[in-house]
Amino acid sequence: MKVKTSITLSKDLVEKMDSLAGTYGNRSALIEKALRNLIAAQEKLHRDSSDLQIINQQAEALNSEAKDVLSYQVDL
């Protein structure tokens, strides 16, 4: 379901938006696509940050395990 809304933008931004709008169909489609991309990027940043936090919390155990595995390798 679409909801009608009103926003205020700077003139230069509207001019740039209008030059791109035809590619996406119209202003609304362009703005919706841009916002969806921004939201997706923010969600990815949040997931990446969470993943990094988990990796950092487990770093000592992971490094120890990697060192153990490498100790089984034979020098070539």
mmCIF file of the N, C-alpha and C atoms, coordinates in Angstrom:
data_MODEL
# 
_entry.id   MODEL 
# 
loop_
_atom_site.group_PDB 
_atom_site.id 
_atom_site.type_symbol 
_atom_site.label_atom_id 
_atom_site.label_alt_id 
_atom_site.label_comp_id 
_atom_site.label_asym_id 
_atom_site.label_entity_id 
_atom_site.label_seq_id 
_atom_site.pdbx_PDB_ins_code 
_atom_site.Cartn_x 
_atom_site.Cartn_y 
_atom_site.Cartn_z 
_atom_site.occupancy 
_atom_site.B_iso_or_equiv 
_atom_site.pdbx_formal_charge 
_atom_site.auth_seq_id 
_atom_site.auth_comp_id 
_atom_site.auth_asym_id 
_atom_site.auth_atom_id 
_atom_site.pdbx_PDB_model_num 
ATOM 1   N N  . MET A 1 1  ? 0.841  -1.172  0.000   1.00 0.00 ? 1  MET A N  1 
ATOM 2   C CA . MET A 1 1  ? 0.000  0.000   0.000   1.00 0.00 ? 1  MET A CA 1 
ATOM 3   C C  . MET A 1 1  ? 0.888  1.239   0.000   1.00 0.00 ? 1  MET A C  1 
ATOM 4   N N  . LYS A 1 2  ? 0.578  2.168   -0.844  1.00 0.00 ? 2  LYS A N  1 
ATOM 5   C CA . LYS A 1 2  ? 1.314  3.427   -0.937  1.00 0.00 ? 2  LYS A CA 1 
ATOM 6   C C  . LYS A 1 2  ? 0.637  4.472   -0.060  1.00 0.00 ? 2  LYS A C  1 
ATOM 7   N N  . VAL A 1 3  ? 1.454  5.339   0.548   1.00 0.00 ? 3  VAL A N  1 
ATOM 8   C CA . VAL A 1 3  ? 0.958  6.422   1.396   1.00 0.00 ? 3  VAL A CA 1 
ATOM 9   C C  . VAL A 1 3  ? 1.459  7.726   0.803   1.00 0.00 ? 3  VAL A C  1 
ATOM 10  N N  . LYS A 1 4  ? 0.579  8.641   0.576   1.00 0.00 ? 4  LYS A N  1 
ATOM 11  C CA . LYS A 1 4  ? 0.953  9.942   0.034   1.00 0.00 ? 4  LYS A CA 1 
ATOM 12  C C  . LYS A 1 4  ? 1.576  10.779  1.141   1.00 0.00 ? 4  LYS A C  1 
ATOM 13  N N  . THR A 1 5  ? 2.696  11.432  0.810   1.00 0.00 ? 5  THR A N  1 
ATOM 14  C CA . THR A 1 5  ? 3.384  12.262  1.791   1.00 0.00 ? 5  THR A CA 1 
ATOM 15  C C  . THR A 1 5  ? 3.927  13.506  1.099   1.00 0.00 ? 5  THR A C  1 
ATOM 16  N N  . SER A 1 6  ? 4.356  14.451  1.876   1.00 0.00 ? 6  SER A N  1 
ATOM 17  C CA . SER A 1 6  ? 4.915  15.683  1.334   1.00 0.00 ? 6  SER A CA 1 
ATOM 18  C C  . SER A 1 6  ? 6.267  15.920  1.988   1.00 0.00 ? 6  SER A C  1 
ATOM 19  N N  . ILE A 1 7  ? 7.272  16.292  1.172   1.00 0.00 ? 7  ILE A N  1 
ATOM 20  C CA . ILE A 1 7  ? 8.601  16.577  1.713   1.00 0.00 ? 7  ILE A CA 1 
ATOM 21  C C  . ILE A 1 7  ? 9.089  17.906  1.138   1.00 0.00 ? 7  ILE A C  1 
ATOM 22  N N  . THR A 1 8  ? 10.046 18.495  1.794   1.00 0.00 ? 8  THR A N  1 
ATOM 23  C CA . THR A 1 8  ? 10.651 19.737  1.328   1.00 0.00 ? 8  THR A CA 1 
ATOM 24  C C  . THR A 1 8  ? 12.122 19.462  1.049   1.00 0.00 ? 8  THR A C  1 
ATOM 25  N N  . LEU A 1 9  ? 12.540 19.784  -0.163  1.00 0.00 ? 9  LEU A N  1 
ATOM 26  C CA . LEU A 1 9  ? 13.926 19.542  -0.577  1.00 0.00 ? 9  LEU A CA 1 
ATOM 27  C C  . LEU A 1 9  ? 14.528 20.822  -1.133  1.00 0.00 ? 9  LEU A C  1 
ATOM 28  N N  . SER A 1 10 ? 15.849 20.893  -1.129  1.00 0.00 ? 10 SER A N  1 
ATOM 29  C CA . SER A 1 10 ? 16.518 22.062  -1.710  1.00 0.00 ? 10 SER A CA 1 
ATOM 30  C C  . SER A 1 10 ? 16.353 22.048  -3.231  1.00 0.00 ? 10 SER A C  1 
ATOM 31  N N  . LYS A 1 11 ? 16.368 23.232  -3.810  1.00 0.00 ? 11 LYS A N  1 
ATOM 32  C CA . LYS A 1 11 ? 16.118 23.389  -5.245  1.00 0.00 ? 11 LYS A CA 1 
ATOM 33  C C  . LYS A 1 11 ? 17.127 22.606  -6.077  1.00 0.00 ? 11 LYS A C  1 
ATOM 34  N N  . ASP A 1 12 ? 18.400 22.673  -5.714  1.00 0.00 ? 12 ASP A N  1 
ATOM 35  C CA . ASP A 1 12 ? 19.419 21.970  -6.496  1.00 0.00 ? 12 ASP A CA 1 
ATOM 36  C C  . ASP A 1 12 ? 19.211 20.455  -6.457  1.00 0.00 ? 12 ASP A C  1 
ATOM 37  N N  . LEU A 1 13 ? 18.756 19.941  -5.334  1.00 0.00 ? 13 LEU A N  1 
ATOM 38  C CA . LEU A 1 13 ? 18.497 18.512  -5.223  1.00 0.00 ? 13 LEU A CA 1 
ATOM 39  C C  . LEU A 1 13 ? 17.307 18.113  -6.096  1.00 0.00 ? 13 LEU A C  1 
ATOM 40  N N  . VAL A 1 14 ? 16.286 18.931  -6.116  1.00 0.00 ? 14 VAL A N  1 
ATOM 41  C CA . VAL A 1 14 ? 15.110 18.644  -6.952  1.00 0.00 ? 14 VAL A CA 1 
ATOM 42  C C  . VAL A 1 14 ? 15.505 18.650  -8.427  1.00 0.00 ? 14 VAL A C  1 
ATOM 43  N N  . GLU A 1 15 ? 16.365 19.587  -8.822  1.00 0.00 ? 15 GLU A N  1 
ATOM 44  C CA . GLU A 1 15 ? 16.814 19.640  -10.217 1.00 0.00 ? 15 GLU A CA 1 
ATOM 45  C C  . GLU A 1 15 ? 17.574 18.370  -10.589 1.00 0.00 ? 15 GLU A C  1 
ATOM 46  N N  . LYS A 1 16 ? 18.465 17.930  -9.714  1.00 0.00 ? 16 LYS A N  1 
ATOM 47  C CA . LYS A 1 16 ? 19.210 16.695  -9.972  1.00 0.00 ? 16 LYS A CA 1 
ATOM 48  C C  . LYS A 1 16 ? 18.273 15.487  -9.974  1.00 0.00 ? 16 LYS A C  1 
ATOM 49  N N  . MET A 1 17 ? 17.313 15.494  -9.058  1.00 0.00 ? 17 MET A N  1 
ATOM 50  C CA . MET A 1 17 ? 16.346 14.404  -8.985  1.00 0.00 ? 17 MET A CA 1 
ATOM 51  C C  . MET A 1 17 ? 15.535 14.341  -10.271 1.00 0.00 ? 17 MET A C  1 
ATOM 52  N N  . ASP A 1 18 ? 15.117 15.474  -10.770 1.00 0.00 ? 18 ASP A N  1 
ATOM 53  C CA . ASP A 1 18 ? 14.320 15.511  -12.000 1.00 0.00 ? 18 ASP A CA 1 
ATOM 54  C C  . ASP A 1 18 ? 15.111 14.985  -13.189 1.00 0.00 ? 18 ASP A C  1 
ATOM 55  N N  . SER A 1 19 ? 16.415 15.224  -13.204 1.00 0.00 ? 19 SER A N  1 
ATOM 56  C CA . SER A 1 19 ? 17.215 14.737  -14.331 1.00 0.00 ? 19 SER A CA 1 
ATOM 57  C C  . SER A 1 19 ? 17.348 13.210  -14.300 1.00 0.00 ? 19 SER A C  1 
ATOM 58  N N  . LEU A 1 20 ? 17.187 12.610  -13.132 1.00 0.00 ? 20 LEU A N  1 
ATOM 59  C CA . LEU A 1 20 ? 17.258 11.149  -12.996 1.00 0.00 ? 20 LEU A CA 1 
ATOM 60  C C  . LEU A 1 20 ? 15.898 10.474  -12.991 1.00 0.00 ? 20 LEU A C  1 
ATOM 61  N N  . ALA A 1 21 ? 14.868 11.214  -12.693 1.00 0.00 ? 21 ALA A N  1 
ATOM 62  C CA . ALA A 1 21 ? 13.543 10.627  -12.459 1.00 0.00 ? 21 ALA A CA 1 
ATOM 63  C C  . ALA A 1 21 ? 13.039 9.795   -13.626 1.00 0.00 ? 21 ALA A C  1 
ATOM 64  N N  . GLY A 1 22 ? 13.301 10.224  -14.847 1.00 0.00 ? 22 GLY A N  1 
ATOM 65  C CA . GLY A 1 22 ? 12.827 9.489   -16.007 1.00 0.00 ? 22 GLY A CA 1 
ATOM 66  C C  . GLY A 1 22 ? 13.352 8.070   -16.061 1.00 0.00 ? 22 GLY A C  1 
ATOM 67  N N  . THR A 1 23 ? 14.553 7.865   -15.582 1.00 0.00 ? 23 THR A N  1 
ATOM 68  C CA . THR A 1 23 ? 15.155 6.534   -15.554 1.00 0.00 ? 23 THR A CA 1 
ATOM 69  C C  . THR A 1 23 ? 14.367 5.588   -14.656 1.00 0.00 ? 23 THR A C  1 
ATOM 70  N N  . TYR A 1 24 ? 13.756 6.127   -13.631 1.00 0.00 ? 24 TYR A N  1 
ATOM 71  C CA . TYR A 1 24 ? 13.029 5.312   -12.651 1.00 0.00 ? 24 TYR A CA 1 
ATOM 72  C C  . TYR A 1 24 ? 11.513 5.402   -12.823 1.00 0.00 ? 24 TYR A C  1 
ATOM 73  N N  . GLY A 1 25 ? 11.059 6.211   -13.741 1.00 0.00 ? 25 GLY A N  1 
ATOM 74  C CA . GLY A 1 25 ? 9.630  6.353   -13.989 1.00 0.00 ? 25 GLY A CA 1 
ATOM 75  C C  . GLY A 1 25 ? 9.109  7.711   -13.569 1.00 0.00 ? 25 GLY A C  1 
ATOM 76  N N  . ASN A 1 26 ? 9.390  8.095   -12.331 1.00 0.00 ? 26 ASN A N  1 
ATOM 77  C CA . ASN A 1 26 ? 8.951  9.398   -11.832 1.00 0.00 ? 26 ASN A CA 1 
ATOM 78  C C  . ASN A 1 26 ? 9.682  9.709   -10.525 1.00 0.00 ? 26 ASN A C  1 
ATOM 79  N N  . ARG A 1 27 ? 9.426  10.876  -9.971  1.00 0.00 ? 27 ARG A N  1 
ATOM 80  C CA . ARG A 1 27 ? 10.085 11.280  -8.723  1.00 0.00 ? 27 ARG A CA 1 
ATOM 81  C C  . ARG A 1 27 ? 9.834  10.293  -7.588  1.00 0.00 ? 27 ARG A C  1 
ATOM 82  N N  . SER A 1 28 ? 8.584  9.894   -7.454  1.00 0.00 ? 28 SER A N  1 
ATOM 83  C CA . SER A 1 28 ? 8.243  8.998   -6.345  1.00 0.00 ? 28 SER A CA 1 
ATOM 84  C C  . SER A 1 28 ? 9.007  7.690   -6.431  1.00 0.00 ? 28 SER A C  1 
ATOM 85  N N  . ALA A 1 29 ? 9.098  7.130   -7.636  1.00 0.00 ? 29 ALA A N  1 
ATOM 86  C CA . ALA A 1 29 ? 9.819  5.865   -7.813  1.00 0.00 ? 29 ALA A CA 1 
ATOM 87  C C  . ALA A 1 29 ? 11.300 6.042   -7.503  1.00 0.00 ? 29 ALA A C  1 
ATOM 88  N N  . LEU A 1 30 ? 11.863 7.166   -7.935  1.00 0.00 ? 30 LEU A N  1 
ATOM 89  C CA . LEU A 1 30 ? 13.273 7.448   -7.660  1.00 0.00 ? 30 LEU A CA 1 
ATOM 90  C C  . LEU A 1 30 ? 13.522 7.573   -6.163  1.00 0.00 ? 30 LEU A C  1 
ATOM 91  N N  . ILE A 1 31 ? 12.684 8.341   -5.479  1.00 0.00 ? 31 ILE A N  1 
ATOM 92  C CA . ILE A 1 31 ? 12.849 8.536   -4.037  1.00 0.00 ? 31 ILE A CA 1 
ATOM 93  C C  . ILE A 1 31 ? 12.663 7.216   -3.304  1.00 0.00 ? 31 ILE A C  1 
ATOM 94  N N  . GLU A 1 32 ? 11.675 6.421   -3.696  1.00 0.00 ? 32 GLU A N  1 
ATOM 95  C CA . GLU A 1 32 ? 11.447 5.131   -3.037  1.00 0.00 ? 32 GLU A CA 1 
ATOM 96  C C  . GLU A 1 32 ? 12.663 4.220   -3.222  1.00 0.00 ? 32 GLU A C  1 
ATOM 97  N N  . LYS A 1 33 ? 13.203 4.167   -4.435  1.00 0.00 ? 33 LYS A N  1 
ATOM 98  C CA . LYS A 1 33 ? 14.387 3.334   -4.706  1.00 0.00 ? 33 LYS A CA 1 
ATOM 99  C C  . LYS A 1 33 ? 15.572 3.807   -3.867  1.00 0.00 ? 33 LYS A C  1 
ATOM 100 N N  . ALA A 1 34 ? 15.792 5.113   -3.827  1.00 0.00 ? 34 ALA A N  1 
ATOM 101 C CA . ALA A 1 34 ? 16.912 5.673   -3.061  1.00 0.00 ? 34 ALA A CA 1 
ATOM 102 C C  . ALA A 1 34 ? 16.774 5.358   -1.573  1.00 0.00 ? 34 ALA A C  1 
ATOM 103 N N  . LEU A 1 35 ? 15.577 5.501   -1.036  1.00 0.00 ? 35 LEU A N  1 
ATOM 104 C CA . LEU A 1 35 ? 15.362 5.219   0.383   1.00 0.00 ? 35 LEU A CA 1 
ATOM 105 C C  . LEU A 1 35 ? 15.525 3.727   0.687   1.00 0.00 ? 35 LEU A C  1 
ATOM 106 N N  . ARG A 1 36 ? 15.024 2.879   -0.210  1.00 0.00 ? 36 ARG A N  1 
ATOM 107 C CA . ARG A 1 36 ? 15.197 1.437   -0.003  1.00 0.00 ? 36 ARG A CA 1 
ATOM 108 C C  . ARG A 1 36 ? 16.681 1.064   -0.005  1.00 0.00 ? 36 ARG A C  1 
ATOM 109 N N  . ASN A 1 37 ? 17.441 1.666   -0.928  1.00 0.00 ? 37 ASN A N  1 
ATOM 110 C CA . ASN A 1 37 ? 18.882 1.410   -0.967  1.00 0.00 ? 37 ASN A CA 1 
ATOM 111 C C  . ASN A 1 37 ? 19.575 1.905   0.297   1.00 0.00 ? 37 ASN A C  1 
ATOM 112 N N  . LEU A 1 38 ? 19.199 3.085   0.777   1.00 0.00 ? 38 LEU A N  1 
ATOM 113 C CA . LEU A 1 38 ? 19.785 3.629   1.998   1.00 0.00 ? 38 LEU A CA 1 
ATOM 114 C C  . LEU A 1 38 ? 19.469 2.736   3.199   1.00 0.00 ? 38 LEU A C  1 
ATOM 115 N N  . ILE A 1 39 ? 18.223 2.317   3.307   1.00 0.00 ? 39 ILE A N  1 
ATOM 116 C CA . ILE A 1 39 ? 17.807 1.455   4.422   1.00 0.00 ? 39 ILE A CA 1 
ATOM 117 C C  . ILE A 1 39 ? 18.544 0.122   4.355   1.00 0.00 ? 39 ILE A C  1 
ATOM 118 N N  . ALA A 1 40 ? 18.661 -0.456  3.160   1.00 0.00 ? 40 ALA A N  1 
ATOM 119 C CA . ALA A 1 40 ? 19.375 -1.729  3.001   1.00 0.00 ? 40 ALA A CA 1 
ATOM 120 C C  . ALA A 1 40 ? 20.841 -1.570  3.397   1.00 0.00 ? 40 ALA A C  1 
ATOM 121 N N  . ALA A 1 41 ? 21.461 -0.464  3.009   1.00 0.00 ? 41 ALA A N  1 
ATOM 122 C CA . ALA A 1 41 ? 22.860 -0.218  3.363   1.00 0.00 ? 41 ALA A CA 1 
ATOM 123 C C  . ALA A 1 41 ? 23.026 -0.073  4.872   1.00 0.00 ? 41 ALA A C  1 
ATOM 124 N N  . GLN A 1 42 ? 22.104 0.630   5.518   1.00 0.00 ? 42 GLN A N  1 
ATOM 125 C CA . GLN A 1 42 ? 22.170 0.794   6.970   1.00 0.00 ? 42 GLN A CA 1 
ATOM 126 C C  . GLN A 1 42 ? 21.975 -0.548  7.684   1.00 0.00 ? 42 GLN A C  1 
ATOM 127 N N  . GLU A 1 43 ? 21.050 -1.363  7.189   1.00 0.00 ? 43 GLU A N  1 
ATOM 128 C CA . GLU A 1 43 ? 20.827 -2.678  7.788   1.00 0.00 ? 43 GLU A CA 1 
ATOM 129 C C  . GLU A 1 43 ? 22.067 -3.553  7.622   1.00 0.00 ? 43 GLU A C  1 
ATOM 130 N N  . LYS A 1 44 ? 22.732 -3.469  6.454   1.00 0.00 ? 44 LYS A N  1 
ATOM 131 C CA . LYS A 1 44 ? 23.960 -4.245  6.238   1.00 0.00 ? 44 LYS A CA 1 
ATOM 132 C C  . LYS A 1 44 ? 25.061 -3.784  7.185   1.00 0.00 ? 44 LYS A C  1 
ATOM 133 N N  . LEU A 1 45 ? 25.199 -2.483  7.352   1.00 0.00 ? 45 LEU A N  1 
ATOM 134 C CA . LEU A 1 45 ? 26.193 -1.963  8.298   1.00 0.00 ? 45 LEU A CA 1 
ATOM 135 C C  . LEU A 1 45 ? 25.939 -2.486  9.705   1.00 0.00 ? 45 LEU A C  1 
ATOM 136 N N  . HIS A 1 46 ? 24.670 -2.528  10.101  1.00 0.00 ? 46 HIS A N  1 
ATOM 137 C CA . HIS A 1 46 ? 24.318 -3.023  11.425  1.00 0.00 ? 46 HIS A CA 1 
ATOM 138 C C  . HIS A 1 46 ? 24.667 -4.514  11.552  1.00 0.00 ? 46 HIS A C  1 
ATOM 139 N N  . ARG A 1 47 ? 24.327 -5.305  10.527  1.00 0.00 ? 47 ARG A N  1 
ATOM 140 C CA . ARG A 1 47 ? 24.649 -6.744  10.546  1.00 0.00 ? 47 ARG A CA 1 
ATOM 141 C C  . ARG A 1 47 ? 26.157 -6.948  10.587  1.00 0.00 ? 47 ARG A C  1 
ATOM 142 N N  . ASP A 1 48 ? 26.888 -6.190  9.751   1.00 0.00 ? 48 ASP A N  1 
ATOM 143 C CA . ASP A 1 48 ? 28.343 -6.322  9.725   1.00 0.00 ? 48 ASP A CA 1 
ATOM 144 C C  . ASP A 1 48 ? 28.948 -5.965  11.073  1.00 0.00 ? 48 ASP A C  1 
ATOM 145 N N  . SER A 1 49 ? 28.421 -4.929  11.699  1.00 0.00 ? 49 SER A N  1 
ATOM 146 C CA . SER A 1 49 ? 28.907 -4.517  13.013  1.00 0.00 ? 49 SER A CA 1 
ATOM 147 C C  . SER A 1 49 ? 28.645 -5.603  14.052  1.00 0.00 ? 49 SER A C  1 
ATOM 148 N N  . SER A 1 50 ? 27.471 -6.194  13.992  1.00 0.00 ? 50 SER A N  1 
ATOM 149 C CA . SER A 1 50 ? 27.133 -7.278  14.922  1.00 0.00 ? 50 SER A CA 1 
ATOM 150 C C  . SER A 1 50 ? 28.038 -8.483  14.696  1.00 0.00 ? 50 SER A C  1 
ATOM 151 N N  . ASP A 1 51 ? 28.266 -8.824  13.420  1.00 0.00 ? 51 ASP A N  1 
ATOM 152 C CA . ASP A 1 51 ? 29.144 -9.953  13.102  1.00 0.00 ? 51 ASP A CA 1 
ATOM 153 C C  . ASP A 1 51 ? 30.558 -9.700  13.605  1.00 0.00 ? 51 ASP A C  1 
ATOM 154 N N  . LEU A 1 52 ? 31.051 -8.488  13.396  1.00 0.00 ? 52 LEU A N  1 
ATOM 155 C CA . LEU A 1 52 ? 32.395 -8.149  13.847  1.00 0.00 ? 52 LEU A CA 1 
ATOM 156 C C  . LEU A 1 52 ? 32.505 -8.246  15.364  1.00 0.00 ? 52 LEU A C  1 
ATOM 157 N N  . GLN A 1 53 ? 31.476 -7.811  16.057  1.00 0.00 ? 53 GLN A N  1 
ATOM 158 C CA . GLN A 1 53 ? 31.473 -7.903  17.517  1.00 0.00 ? 53 GLN A CA 1 
ATOM 159 C C  . GLN A 1 53 ? 31.545 -9.361  17.970  1.00 0.00 ? 53 GLN A C  1 
ATOM 160 N N  . ILE A 1 54 ? 30.795 -10.238 17.311  1.00 0.00 ? 54 ILE A N  1 
ATOM 161 C CA . ILE A 1 54 ? 30.814 -11.667 17.653  1.00 0.00 ? 54 ILE A CA 1 
ATOM 162 C C  . ILE A 1 54 ? 32.197 -12.251 17.377  1.00 0.00 ? 54 ILE A C  1 
ATOM 163 N N  . ILE A 1 55 ? 32.773 -11.912 16.225  1.00 0.00 ? 55 ILE A N  1 
ATOM 164 C CA . ILE A 1 55 ? 34.111 -12.416 15.880  1.00 0.00 ? 55 ILE A CA 1 
ATOM 165 C C  . ILE A 1 55 ? 35.130 -11.943 16.906  1.00 0.00 ? 55 ILE A C  1 
ATOM 166 N N  . ASN A 1 56 ? 35.061 -10.666 17.274  1.00 0.00 ? 56 ASN A N  1 
ATOM 167 C CA . ASN A 1 56 ? 36.009 -10.132 18.255  1.00 0.00 ? 56 ASN A CA 1 
ATOM 168 C C  . ASN A 1 56 ? 35.854 -10.803 19.615  1.00 0.00 ? 56 ASN A C  1 
ATOM 169 N N  . GLN A 1 57 ? 34.623 -11.127 19.991  1.00 0.00 ? 57 GLN A N  1 
ATOM 170 C CA . GLN A 1 57 ? 34.401 -11.803 21.268  1.00 0.00 ? 57 GLN A CA 1 
ATOM 171 C C  . GLN A 1 57 ? 34.987 -13.212 21.255  1.00 0.00 ? 57 GLN A C  1 
ATOM 172 N N  . GLN A 1 58 ? 35.021 -13.828 20.075  1.00 0.00 ? 58 GLN A N  1 
ATOM 173 C CA . GLN A 1 58 ? 35.512 -15.195 19.954  1.00 0.00 ? 58 GLN A CA 1 
ATOM 174 C C  . GLN A 1 58 ? 36.941 -15.267 19.401  1.00 0.00 ? 58 GLN A C  1 
ATOM 175 N N  . ALA A 1 59 ? 37.594 -14.134 19.231  1.00 0.00 ? 59 ALA A N  1 
ATOM 176 C CA . ALA A 1 59 ? 38.899 -14.074 18.575  1.00 0.00 ? 59 ALA A CA 1 
ATOM 177 C C  . ALA A 1 59 ? 39.936 -14.967 19.239  1.00 0.00 ? 59 ALA A C  1 
ATOM 178 N N  . GLU A 1 60 ? 40.013 -14.934 20.533  1.00 0.00 ? 60 GLU A N  1 
ATOM 179 C CA . GLU A 1 60 ? 41.037 -15.733 21.228  1.00 0.00 ? 60 GLU A CA 1 
ATOM 180 C C  . GLU A 1 60 ? 40.843 -17.223 20.956  1.00 0.00 ? 60 GLU A C  1 
ATOM 181 N N  . ALA A 1 61 ? 39.615 -17.694 21.070  1.00 0.00 ? 61 ALA A N  1 
ATOM 182 C CA . ALA A 1 61 ? 39.334 -19.110 20.822  1.00 0.00 ? 61 ALA A CA 1 
ATOM 183 C C  . ALA A 1 61 ? 39.588 -19.472 19.361  1.00 0.00 ? 61 ALA A C  1 
ATOM 184 N N  . LEU A 1 62 ? 39.167 -18.590 18.435  1.00 0.00 ? 62 LEU A N  1 
ATOM 185 C CA . LEU A 1 62 ? 39.370 -18.852 17.009  1.00 0.00 ? 62 LEU A CA 1 
ATOM 186 C C  . LEU A 1 62 ? 40.854 -18.876 16.661  1.00 0.00 ? 62 LEU A C  1 
ATOM 187 N N  . ASN A 1 63 ? 41.627 -17.955 17.203  1.00 0.00 ? 63 ASN A N  1 
ATOM 188 C CA . ASN A 1 63 ? 43.063 -17.923 16.946  1.00 0.00 ? 63 ASN A CA 1 
ATOM 189 C C  . ASN A 1 63 ? 43.754 -19.154 17.514  1.00 0.00 ? 63 ASN A C  1 
ATOM 190 N N  . SER A 1 64 ? 43.333 -19.566 18.679  1.00 0.00 ? 64 SER A N  1 
ATOM 191 C CA . SER A 1 64 ? 43.906 -20.767 19.291  1.00 0.00 ? 64 SER A CA 1 
ATOM 192 C C  . SER A 1 64 ? 43.612 -21.994 18.438  1.00 0.00 ? 64 SER A C  1 
ATOM 193 N N  . GLU A 1 65 ? 42.394 -22.100 17.958  1.00 0.00 ? 65 GLU A N  1 
ATOM 194 C CA . GLU A 1 65 ? 42.008 -23.230 17.110  1.00 0.00 ? 65 GLU A CA 1 
ATOM 195 C C  . GLU A 1 65 ? 42.800 -23.220 15.799  1.00 0.00 ? 65 GLU A C  1 
ATOM 196 N N  . ALA A 1 66 ? 42.961 -22.055 15.197  1.00 0.00 ? 66 ALA A N  1 
ATOM 197 C CA . ALA A 1 66 ? 43.727 -21.946 13.953  1.00 0.00 ? 66 ALA A CA 1 
ATOM 198 C C  . ALA A 1 66 ? 45.179 -22.335 14.182  1.00 0.00 ? 66 ALA A C  1 
ATOM 199 N N  . LYS A 1 67 ? 45.755 -21.900 15.285  1.00 0.00 ? 67 LYS A N  1 
ATOM 200 C CA . LYS A 1 67 ? 47.143 -22.241 15.609  1.00 0.00 ? 67 LYS A CA 1 
ATOM 201 C C  . LYS A 1 67 ? 47.284 -23.748 15.784  1.00 0.00 ? 67 LYS A C  1 
ATOM 202 N N  . ASP A 1 68 ? 46.306 -24.376 16.416  1.00 0.00 ? 68 ASP A N  1 
ATOM 203 C CA . ASP A 1 68 ? 46.334 -25.822 16.621  1.00 0.00 ? 68 ASP A CA 1 
ATOM 204 C C  . ASP A 1 68 ? 46.277 -26.548 15.279  1.00 0.00 ? 68 ASP A C  1 
ATOM 205 N N  . VAL A 1 69 ? 45.391 -26.126 14.387  1.00 0.00 ? 69 VAL A N  1 
ATOM 206 C CA . VAL A 1 69 ? 45.257 -26.755 13.074  1.00 0.00 ? 69 VAL A CA 1 
ATOM 207 C C  . VAL A 1 69 ? 46.554 -26.592 12.284  1.00 0.00 ? 69 VAL A C  1 
ATOM 208 N N  . LEU A 1 70 ? 47.151 -25.405 12.321  1.00 0.00 ? 70 LEU A N  1 
ATOM 209 C CA . LEU A 1 70 ? 48.385 -25.174 11.592  1.00 0.00 ? 70 LEU A CA 1 
ATOM 210 C C  . LEU A 1 70 ? 49.531 -26.022 12.127  1.00 0.00 ? 70 LEU A C  1 
ATOM 211 N N  . SER A 1 71 ? 49.492 -26.378 13.378  1.00 0.00 ? 71 SER A N  1 
ATOM 212 C CA . SER A 1 71 ? 50.569 -27.187 13.960  1.00 0.00 ? 71 SER A CA 1 
ATOM 213 C C  . SER A 1 71 ? 50.599 -28.597 13.381  1.00 0.00 ? 71 SER A C  1 
ATOM 214 N N  . TYR A 1 72 ? 49.486 -29.060 12.775  1.00 0.00 ? 72 TYR A N  1 
ATOM 215 C CA . TYR A 1 72 ? 49.430 -30.396 12.178  1.00 0.00 ? 72 TYR A CA 1 
ATOM 216 C C  . TYR A 1 72 ? 49.991 -30.405 10.749  1.00 0.00 ? 72 TYR A C  1 
ATOM 217 N N  . GLN A 1 73 ? 50.197 -29.253 10.171  1.00 0.00 ? 73 GLN A N  1 
ATOM 218 C CA . GLN A 1 73 ? 50.677 -29.201 8.801   1.00 0.00 ? 73 GLN A CA 1 
ATOM 219 C C  . GLN A 1 73 ? 52.166 -29.576 8.732   1.00 0.00 ? 73 GLN A C  1 
ATOM 220 N N  . VAL A 1 74 ? 52.532 -30.167 7.624   1.00 0.00 ? 74 VAL A N  1 
ATOM 221 C CA . VAL A 1 74 ? 53.892 -30.625 7.431   1.00 0.00 ? 74 VAL A CA 1 
ATOM 222 C C  . VAL A 1 74 ? 54.645 -29.582 6.611   1.00 0.00 ? 74 VAL A C  1 
ATOM 223 N N  . ASP A 1 75 ? 55.876 -29.295 6.973   1.00 0.00 ? 75 ASP A N  1 
ATOM 224 C CA . ASP A 1 75 ? 56.697 -28.395 6.185   1.00 0.00 ? 75 ASP A CA 1 
ATOM 225 C C  . ASP A 1 75 ? 56.991 -29.029 4.842   1.00 0.00 ? 75 ASP A C  1 
ATOM 226 N N  . LEU A 1 76 ? 56.806 -28.275 3.780   1.00 0.00 ? 76 LEU A N  1 
ATOM 227 C CA . LEU A 1 76 ? 57.089 -28.820 2.421   1.00 0.00 ? 76 LEU A CA 1 
ATOM 228 C C  . LEU A 1 76 ? 58.404 -28.320 1.909   1.00 0.00 ? 76 LEU A C  1 
# 
